Amino acid sequence: MKTTELRIGNWLKRLDDSEFQIDYHDFIEIATWTANERLLPRDIPLTEEWLLKFGFRVWGEFLRINFPDSRMEFLVLRNDPKKIRLKESDVTFELSRIEYVHQLQNLYSDLTGEELTICK
């Protein structure tokens, strides 16, 4: 994991497999590599379960979410969450290298200016 990819609000795992959302103090510890065993982060693989937590909806063989105030949407193949498409009208882009929850959170934030958060 590259610490340069991490942002406050990203979801990661601890060594004991418990999940946590990075807050300001965690971010400082991780960014300066002073994180102790309690916070040593690991990537969370992107799964259908996580996508549903973020508000994606089942749409046939895909999970999808529309971007706020836009005609753009993410489409994720249900049986292979690494296969992500970014679609706007008739234009579709295939995305690669999105394997982890924090990477999807960062991409969504970069494209929309909003955070991808867990829906209650």
N, CA and C atoms as a LAMMPS dump frame, in Angstrom:
ITEM: TIMESTEP
0
ITEM: NUMBER OF ATOMS
360
ITEM: BOX BOUNDS ff ff ff
-5.0000000000000000e+02 5.0000000000000000e+02
-5.0000000000000000e+02 5.0000000000000000e+02
-5.0000000000000000e+02 5.0000000000000000e+02
ITEM: ATOMS id mol type element x y z
1 1 1 N 0.834 -1.173 0
2 1 2 C 0 0 0
3 1 3 C 0.884 1.243 0
4 2 1 N 0.509 2.179 -0.844
5 2 2 C 1.238 3.431 -0.895
6 2 3 C 0.542 4.444 0.006
7 3 1 N 1.295 5.029 0.919
8 3 2 C 0.676 6.005 1.818
9 3 3 C 0.194 7.231 1.05
10 4 1 N 0.763 7.489 -0.125
11 4 2 C 0.321 8.637 -0.917
12 4 3 C -1.084 8.449 -1.472
13 5 1 N -1.602 7.225 -1.471
14 5 2 C -2.968 6.956 -1.946
15 5 3 C -4.013 7.209 -0.871
16 6 1 N -3.576 7.332 0.366
17 6 2 C -4.524 7.369 1.472
18 6 3 C -5.032 8.769 1.767
19 7 1 N -6.311 8.821 2.146
20 7 2 C -6.959 10.073 2.523
21 7 3 C -7.778 9.843 3.782
22 8 1 N -8.029 10.912 4.492
23 8 2 C -8.932 10.825 5.628
24 8 3 C -10.288 10.359 5.099
25 9 1 N -10.878 9.391 5.78
26 9 2 C -12.162 8.835 5.36
27 9 3 C -12.044 7.498 4.658
28 10 1 N -10.83 7.141 4.196
29 10 2 C -10.647 5.844 3.555
30 10 3 C -10.849 4.716 4.554
31 11 1 N -11.345 3.595 4.052
32 11 2 C -11.51 2.391 4.86
33 11 3 C -10.332 1.468 4.631
34 12 1 N -9.77 0.936 5.74
35 12 2 C -8.653 0.003 5.706
36 12 3 C -8.887 -1.095 6.727
37 13 1 N -7.97 -2.064 6.746
38 13 2 C -8.011 -3.133 7.751
39 13 3 C -6.803 -3.02 8.654
40 14 1 N -6.983 -3.469 9.895
41 14 2 C -5.858 -3.616 10.813
42 14 3 C -5.312 -5.027 10.644
43 15 1 N -4.22 -5.318 11.312
44 15 2 C -3.636 -6.661 11.238
45 15 3 C -4.579 -7.734 11.754
46 16 1 N -5.46 -7.367 12.706
47 16 2 C -6.409 -8.344 13.253
48 16 3 C -7.661 -8.489 12.383
49 17 1 N -7.656 -7.902 11.186
50 17 2 C -8.746 -7.938 10.2
51 17 3 C -9.932 -7.055 10.546
52 18 1 N -9.872 -6.293 11.637
53 18 2 C -10.948 -5.353 11.904
54 18 3 C -10.792 -4.165 10.949
55 19 1 N -11.913 -3.599 10.56
56 19 2 C -11.9 -2.494 9.613
57 19 3 C -12.009 -1.173 10.355
58 20 1 N -11.381 -0.149 9.806
59 20 2 C -11.475 1.179 10.406
60 20 3 C -11.422 2.23 9.321
61 21 1 N -12.031 3.368 9.615
62 21 2 C -12.015 4.494 8.705
63 21 3 C -10.973 5.48 9.209
64 22 1 N -10.093 5.902 8.328
65 22 2 C -8.997 6.784 8.715
66 22 3 C -9.539 8.134 9.173
67 23 1 N -9.126 8.54 10.373
68 23 2 C -9.427 9.89 10.83
69 23 3 C -8.124 10.694 10.79
70 24 1 N -8.169 11.908 11.233
71 24 2 C -7.001 12.787 11.168
72 24 3 C -5.791 12.19 11.894
73 25 1 N -5.999 11.675 13.104
74 25 2 C -4.886 11.147 13.895
75 25 3 C -4.289 9.893 13.25
76 26 1 N -5.16 9.002 12.732
77 26 2 C -4.675 7.817 12.028
78 26 3 C -3.849 8.235 10.815
79 27 1 N -4.351 9.228 10.089
80 27 2 C -3.686 9.686 8.877
81 27 3 C -2.28 10.187 9.179
82 28 1 N -2.138 10.961 10.235
83 28 2 C -0.824 11.488 10.62
84 28 3 C 0.112 10.339 10.99
85 29 1 N -0.386 9.385 11.765
86 29 2 C 0.445 8.238 12.148
87 29 3 C 0.882 7.442 10.932
88 30 1 N -0.051 7.166 10.041
89 30 2 C 0.26 6.36 8.852
90 30 3 C 1.198 7.126 7.933
91 31 1 N 0.912 8.402 7.715
92 31 2 C 1.715 9.213 6.797
93 31 3 C 3.151 9.374 7.27
94 32 1 N 3.366 9.352 8.583
95 32 2 C 4.719 9.51 9.098
96 32 3 C 5.348 8.163 9.475
97 33 1 N 4.636 7.074 9.153
98 33 2 C 5.113 5.713 9.434
99 33 3 C 5.42 5.481 10.904
100 34 1 N 4.643 6.149 11.771
101 34 2 C 4.787 5.868 13.195
102 34 3 C 3.648 4.984 13.677
103 35 1 N 2.869 4.466 12.726
104 35 2 C 1.719 3.627 13.104
105 35 3 C 2.205 2.405 13.871
106 36 1 N 1.525 2.134 14.953
107 36 2 C 1.866 0.945 15.713
108 36 3 C 1.064 -0.241 15.172
109 37 1 N 1.186 -1.384 15.795
110 37 2 C 0.497 -2.573 15.314
111 37 3 C -1.014 -2.386 15.289
112 38 1 N -1.529 -1.536 16.135
113 38 2 C -2.964 -1.279 16.187
114 38 3 C -3.469 -0.666 14.89
115 39 1 N -2.641 0.13 14.255
116 39 2 C -3.085 0.854 13.07
117 39 3 C -2.406 0.453 11.775
118 40 1 N -1.458 -0.461 11.813
119 40 2 C -0.759 -0.803 10.591
120 40 3 C -1.787 -1.209 9.534
121 41 1 N -1.959 -0.409 8.487
122 41 2 C -3.069 -0.619 7.569
123 41 3 C -2.808 -1.698 6.515
124 42 1 N -3.905 -2.302 6.108
125 42 2 C -3.905 -3.235 4.983
126 42 3 C -5.074 -2.865 4.084
127 43 1 N -4.931 -3.175 2.811
128 43 2 C -5.988 -2.883 1.851
129 43 3 C -7.206 -3.759 2.094
130 44 1 N -8.389 -3.219 1.832
131 44 2 C -9.629 -3.988 1.85
132 44 3 C -9.999 -4.258 0.399
133 45 1 N -10.064 -5.533 0.002
134 45 2 C -10.436 -5.84 -1.379
135 45 3 C -11.841 -5.314 -1.695
136 46 1 N -12.009 -4.828 -2.909
137 46 2 C -13.3 -4.339 -3.358
138 46 3 C -14.203 -5.535 -3.64
139 47 1 N -15.323 -5.61 -2.943
140 47 2 C -16.265 -6.719 -3.091
141 47 3 C -17.672 -6.174 -3.313
142 48 1 N -18.578 -7.057 -3.71
143 48 2 C -19.975 -6.664 -3.876
144 48 3 C -20.538 -6.142 -2.559
145 49 1 N -20.162 -6.772 -1.459
146 49 2 C -20.64 -6.329 -0.153
147 49 3 C -20.282 -4.862 0.099
148 50 1 N -19.035 -4.485 -0.186
149 50 2 C -18.622 -3.095 0.011
150 50 3 C -19.353 -2.159 -0.937
151 51 1 N -19.521 -2.57 -2.184
152 51 2 C -20.217 -1.72 -3.145
153 51 3 C -21.656 -1.454 -2.695
154 52 1 N -22.32 -2.475 -2.183
155 52 2 C -23.682 -2.293 -1.682
156 52 3 C -23.703 -1.352 -0.478
157 53 1 N -22.686 -1.447 0.392
158 53 2 C -22.594 -0.527 1.534
159 53 3 C -22.498 0.924 1.074
160 54 1 N -21.815 1.138 -0.061
161 54 2 C -21.627 2.487 -0.589
162 54 3 C -22.821 2.99 -1.398
163 55 1 N -23.864 2.184 -1.506
164 55 2 C -25.064 2.646 -2.19
165 55 3 C -25.213 2.178 -3.619
166 56 1 N -24.319 1.316 -4.088
167 56 2 C -24.498 0.738 -5.417
168 56 3 C -25.753 -0.126 -5.389
169 57 1 N -26.445 -0.208 -6.509
170 57 2 C -27.668 -1.003 -6.629
171 57 3 C -27.472 -2.086 -7.684
172 58 1 N -28.118 -3.221 -7.457
173 58 2 C -28.05 -4.324 -8.418
174 58 3 C -28.795 -3.897 -9.68
175 59 1 N -28.145 -4.111 -10.814
176 59 2 C -28.703 -3.78 -12.121
177 59 3 C -28.279 -4.879 -13.09
178 60 1 N -29.026 -5.976 -13.098
179 60 2 C -28.662 -7.127 -13.92
180 60 3 C -27.36 -7.732 -13.447
181 61 1 N -26.415 -7.876 -14.368
182 61 2 C -25.122 -8.455 -14.012
183 61 3 C -24.162 -7.43 -13.412
184 62 1 N -24.65 -6.206 -13.243
185 62 2 C -23.817 -5.122 -12.724
186 62 3 C -24.353 -4.589 -11.395
187 63 1 N -23.486 -3.888 -10.706
188 63 2 C -23.864 -2.991 -9.62
189 63 3 C -23.606 -1.6 -10.171
190 64 1 N -24.483 -0.668 -9.883
191 64 2 C -24.265 0.68 -10.427
192 64 3 C -24.622 1.74 -9.406
193 65 1 N -23.985 2.897 -9.608
194 65 2 C -24.287 4.08 -8.817
195 65 3 C -24.174 5.276 -9.741
196 66 1 N -25.132 6.177 -9.638
197 66 2 C -25.09 7.411 -10.422
198 66 3 C -24.323 8.466 -9.646
199 67 1 N -23.6 9.29 -10.358
200 67 2 C -22.895 10.393 -9.718
201 67 3 C -23.896 11.499 -9.409
202 68 1 N -23.693 12.207 -8.315
203 68 2 C -24.601 13.304 -7.974
204 68 3 C -24.575 14.39 -9.052
205 69 1 N -25.761 14.893 -9.391
206 69 2 C -25.894 16.001 -10.357
207 69 3 C -25.186 15.742 -11.68
208 70 1 N -25.269 14.509 -12.168
209 70 2 C -24.562 14.163 -13.394
210 70 3 C -25.242 12.985 -14.062
211 71 1 N -24.952 12.81 -15.331
212 71 2 C -25.432 11.627 -16.046
213 71 3 C -24.395 10.513 -16.014
214 72 1 N -23.298 10.729 -15.303
215 72 2 C -22.254 9.713 -15.217
216 72 3 C -22.636 8.662 -14.187
217 73 1 N -22.129 7.455 -14.399
218 73 2 C -22.364 6.378 -13.452
219 73 3 C -21.213 5.39 -13.493
220 74 1 N -21.021 4.697 -12.366
221 74 2 C -20.11 3.563 -12.291
222 74 3 C -20.933 2.308 -12.51
223 75 1 N -20.421 1.404 -13.31
224 75 2 C -20.985 0.065 -13.466
225 75 3 C -19.891 -0.922 -13.084
226 76 1 N -20.205 -1.837 -12.183
227 76 2 C -19.226 -2.81 -11.715
228 76 3 C -19.793 -4.199 -11.961
229 77 1 N -19.033 -5.04 -12.627
230 77 2 C -19.466 -6.402 -12.897
231 77 3 C -19.583 -7.158 -11.583
232 78 1 N -20.754 -7.724 -11.318
233 78 2 C -21.021 -8.343 -10.012
234 78 3 C -20.091 -9.51 -9.713
235 79 1 N -19.771 -10.316 -10.713
236 79 2 C -18.93 -11.482 -10.43
237 79 3 C -17.44 -11.173 -10.52
238 80 1 N -17.09 -9.929 -10.819
239 80 2 C -15.688 -9.517 -10.843
240 80 3 C -15.596 -8.016 -10.556
241 81 1 N -15.606 -7.631 -9.271
242 81 2 C -15.621 -6.206 -8.917
243 81 3 C -14.431 -5.404 -9.434
244 82 1 N -13.391 -6.06 -9.94
245 82 2 C -12.267 -5.322 -10.506
246 82 3 C -12.594 -4.785 -11.902
247 83 1 N -13.691 -5.258 -12.492
248 83 2 C -14.099 -4.786 -13.82
249 83 3 C -15.094 -3.653 -13.646
250 84 1 N -14.575 -2.447 -13.732
251 84 2 C -15.357 -1.246 -13.486
252 84 3 C -15.456 -0.442 -14.777
253 85 1 N -16.642 0.059 -15.024
254 85 2 C -16.869 0.923 -16.179
255 85 3 C -17.386 2.265 -15.685
256 86 1 N -16.887 3.293 -16.296
257 86 2 C -17.376 4.646 -16.051
258 86 3 C -18.152 5.02 -17.3
259 87 1 N -19.423 5.353 -17.136
260 87 2 C -20.286 5.58 -18.287
261 87 3 C -20.939 6.946 -18.207
262 88 1 N -20.969 7.63 -19.358
263 88 2 C -21.715 8.874 -19.494
264 88 3 C -22.345 8.871 -20.874
265 89 1 N -23.663 8.904 -20.894
266 89 2 C -24.429 8.819 -22.146
267 89 3 C -23.988 7.589 -22.925
268 90 1 N -23.48 7.787 -24.134
269 90 2 C -23.084 6.654 -24.976
270 90 3 C -21.601 6.332 -24.89
271 91 1 N -20.873 6.991 -23.988
272 91 2 C -19.429 6.776 -23.863
273 91 3 C -19.152 5.951 -22.61
274 92 1 N -18.38 4.88 -22.802
275 92 2 C -18.029 4.01 -21.672
276 92 3 C -16.521 3.848 -21.614
277 93 1 N -15.965 4.005 -20.425
278 93 2 C -14.541 3.806 -20.2
279 93 3 C -14.361 2.587 -19.309
280 94 1 N -13.474 1.7 -19.689
281 94 2 C -13.114 0.563 -18.844
282 94 3 C -11.983 1.015 -17.931
283 95 1 N -12.145 0.79 -16.634
284 95 2 C -11.125 1.185 -15.673
285 95 3 C -10.394 -0.046 -15.167
286 96 1 N -9.142 0.106 -14.907
287 96 2 C -8.37 -0.984 -14.319
288 96 3 C -7.593 -0.441 -13.129
289 97 1 N -6.999 -1.331 -12.423
290 97 2 C -6.202 -0.994 -11.243
291 97 3 C -7.028 -0.524 -10.055
292 98 1 N -8.32 -0.72 -10.093
293 98 2 C -9.158 -0.415 -8.941
294 98 3 C -9.462 -1.756 -8.289
295 99 1 N -8.686 -2.089 -7.266
296 99 2 C -8.835 -3.378 -6.606
297 99 3 C -9.279 -3.24 -5.156
298 100 1 N -9.125 -2.047 -4.603
299 100 2 C -9.341 -1.875 -3.173
300 100 3 C -10.338 -0.757 -2.887
301 101 1 N -10.984 -0.874 -1.748
302 101 2 C -12.009 0.075 -1.334
303 101 3 C -11.468 1.503 -1.359
304 102 1 N -10.284 1.742 -0.789
305 102 2 C -9.785 3.123 -0.727
306 102 3 C -9.521 3.687 -2.126
307 103 1 N -9.165 2.847 -3.091
308 103 2 C -8.935 3.334 -4.452
309 103 3 C -10.249 3.804 -5.084
310 104 1 N -11.327 3.044 -4.871
311 104 2 C -12.63 3.454 -5.393
312 104 3 C -13.093 4.738 -4.711
313 105 1 N -12.899 4.842 -3.388
314 105 2 C -13.269 6.062 -2.675
315 105 3 C -12.534 7.269 -3.254
316 106 1 N -11.242 7.113 -3.517
317 106 2 C -10.446 8.223 -4.035
318 106 3 C -10.884 8.62 -5.444
319 107 1 N -11.132 7.624 -6.298
320 107 2 C -11.559 7.916 -7.665
321 107 3 C -12.912 8.633 -7.663
322 108 1 N -13.838 8.138 -6.885
323 108 2 C -15.158 8.763 -6.798
324 108 3 C -15.033 10.218 -6.337
325 109 1 N -14.231 10.44 -5.326
326 109 2 C -14.026 11.793 -4.814
327 109 3 C -13.396 12.692 -5.87
328 110 1 N -12.399 12.173 -6.582
329 110 2 C -11.739 12.962 -7.624
330 110 3 C -12.712 13.349 -8.74
331 111 1 N -13.62 12.442 -9.095
332 111 2 C -14.536 12.691 -10.21
333 111 3 C -15.748 13.529 -9.827
334 112 1 N -16.191 13.419 -8.584
335 112 2 C -17.43 14.092 -8.191
336 112 3 C -17.229 15.255 -7.235
337 113 1 N -16.099 15.28 -6.55
338 113 2 C -15.878 16.285 -5.516
339 113 3 C -16.597 15.96 -4.221
340 114 1 N -17.177 14.764 -4.155
341 114 2 C -17.894 14.32 -2.953
342 114 3 C -17.3 13.014 -2.472
343 115 1 N -17.548 12.718 -1.198
344 115 2 C -17.04 11.473 -0.614
345 115 3 C -17.996 10.317 -0.876
346 116 1 N -17.449 9.163 -1.138
347 116 2 C -18.226 7.93 -1.25
348 116 3 C -18.306 7.352 0.151
349 117 1 N -19.469 7.426 0.751
350 117 2 C -19.619 7.038 2.144
351 117 3 C -20.59 5.86 2.279
352 118 1 N -20.511 5.217 3.409
353 118 2 C -21.406 4.103 3.68
354 118 3 C -22.816 4.639 3.897
355 119 1 N -23.771 4.031 3.204
356 119 2 C -25.175 4.41 3.353
357 119 3 C -25.73 3.77 4.608
358 120 1 N -26.499 4.491 5.337
359 120 2 C -27.093 3.96 6.569
360 120 3 C -28.328 3.171 6.251
